[in-house]
Amino acid sequence: DGGITQSPKYLFRKEGQNVTLSCEQNLNHDAMYWYRQDPGQGLRLIYYSQIVNDFQKGDIAEGYSVSREKKESFPLTVTSAQKNPTAFYLCASSIMAYNSNQPQHFGDGTRLSIL
Amino acid sequence: AQTVTQSQPEMSVQEAETVTLSCTYDTSESDYYLFWYKQPPSRQMILVIRQEAYKQQNATENRFSVNFQKAAKSFSLKISDSQLGDAAMYFCAYRSAPGTYKYIFGTGTRLKVLA
């Protein structure tokens, strides 16, 4: 079955530490996205990528970094510069086709907490 | 820039009754797509229904239907014969048809279903 796999499901970060969240998809989608979800704030876009080796900042990119070396993979690094990283992180992907009504597909998420 | 507004942070409905969740959006574009996603306690994002802006007919998926009012920029979700399994966060989302593949989400409405 095709889908999006996020790992780990739970992650703990120590002060001053960088951590990386994994996102892999086998849907052959060109576009991939990272969202942060906090209570009462819905989904906020961190970064997105429409093609390998290219990505764009979303609304809350500060303190985060990404890479897109392979079409299937879009890892997110939460750096020590992100002072309030505790949140639920969702990875998504979508096809890129002009005038396509195809929705985003989501992974099951990673819960990041501060130790 | 486009925005999506869900003005009801929380709604309740009696089992077997009908409930309507509201969503308004702001855009200067004429061609776009609208989506409703459901996020149950498992946190998995599930597509409920989608609507193309160029279609005048309202989308329907079993017990779920939308009231799409393009001129008013309104996209409400009606859930008929509510079931306990409908209890979840519901998010409205917007995507431009051409060009960017960036999705914009509302802040969500928590739906409680009372037995």
Boltz contact constraints between the chains, C-beta under 6 A:
constraints:
  - contact:
      token1: [A, 31]
      token2: [B, 101]
      max_distance: 6.0
  - contact:
      token1: [A, 42]
      token2: [B, 105]
      max_distance: 6.0
  - contact:
      token1: [A, 42]
      token2: [B, 106]
      max_distance: 6.0
  - contact:
      token1: [A, 42]
      token2: [B, 107]
      max_distance: 6.0
  - contact:
      token1: [A, 42]
      token2: [B, 108]
      max_distance: 6.0
  - contact:
      token1: [A, 43]
      token2: [B, 105]
      max_distance: 6.0
  - contact:
      token1: [A, 96]
      token2: [B, 101]
      max_distance: 6.0
  - contact:
      token1: [A, 98]
      token2: [B, 98]
      max_distance: 6.0
  - contact:
      token1: [A, 99]
      token2: [B, 97]
      max_distance: 6.0
  - contact:
      token1: [A, 101]
      token2: [B, 33]
      max_distance: 6.0
  - contact:
      token1: [A, 101]
      token2: [B, 50]
      max_distance: 6.0
  - contact:
      token1: [A, 101]
      token2: [B, 52]
      max_distance: 6.0
  - contact:
      token1: [A, 103]
      token2: [B, 35]
      max_distance: 6.0
  - contact:
      token1: [A, 103]
      token2: [B, 47]
      max_distance: 6.0
  - contact:
      token1: [A, 103]
      token2: [B, 50]
      max_distance: 6.0
  - contact:
      token1: [A, 104]
      token2: [B, 103]
      max_distance: 6.0
  - contact:
      token1: [A, 106]
      token2: [B, 45]
      max_distance: 6.0
  - contact:
      token1: [A, 108]
      token2: [B, 44]
      max_distance: 6.0
  - contact:
      token1: [A, 109]
      token2: [B, 43]
      max_distance: 6.0
